[in-house]
Amino acid sequence: MKIESHADGSFEKRLSRRKFVGQGAAMAMAFSIVPRHVLGGPGFVPPSDKVNIAFIGVGSQGLRVMLHFLKEPDVQGVAVCDPNKSSADHPQWDTHEFCKSVRSLLGVDTGWDWLSPDQPIQLTHSLRVTSGVAGREPCQQIVNAYYGAQKTSGKYSGCAAYSDYRELLEKQKVWMQSWCARRTICTRRCPRRR
């Protein structure tokens, strides 16, 4: 830095171009430090490479499919949709199936017992299974808990819940996942309505 004196006796500090560019680059570098989960890299998928999915029809089978999709690193569950708010009459194929599946997804050993009340359900004259809790609110809690477990704060509330898929299509820009009668997973791109 040069100090120049003027005829009137005052002094002025001058900054060289090289020093100015160097300090500017250092400031730009300081403000551009971005967390690894935003940029991607080994073990991280950047948000721009994730597909936003809405889970439509989250009864017993839709819950099972949703749990498998949440495990995919390039999927972001943003909404659930089901006309049923919550009920405990969904068939489980194993005792405590829903509870065990959610615990496995979240990597915990306790909690979520309310998903498997295990009341008997007579599906046919020869097939008796136990009941499980499913619907839009339990599935919303599962999605929020899954993404909350990945954050340092432990909290996440980015999953919306809808009772009508038409409302979901108006408000979200997503891929839909629904469990069809032919036992196939149907997905389609939903353009945002203007």
Secondary structure as UniProt FT lines:
FT   STRAND          2..5
FT   TURN            7..8
FT   STRAND          11..14
FT   HELIX           17..31
FT   HELIX           36..39
FT   TURN            42..43
FT   HELIX           47..49
FT   STRAND          51..56
FT   HELIX           60..70
FT   TURN            73..74
FT   STRAND          75..81
FT   STRAND          87..92
FT   TURN            95..96
FT   HELIX           97..106
FT   HELIX           113..115
FT   STRAND          120..122
FT   STRAND          128..134
FT   HELIX           136..149
FT   STRAND          160..162
FT   HELIX           165..171
FT   STRAND          175..179
FT   TURN            181..182
FT   STRAND          185..189
//
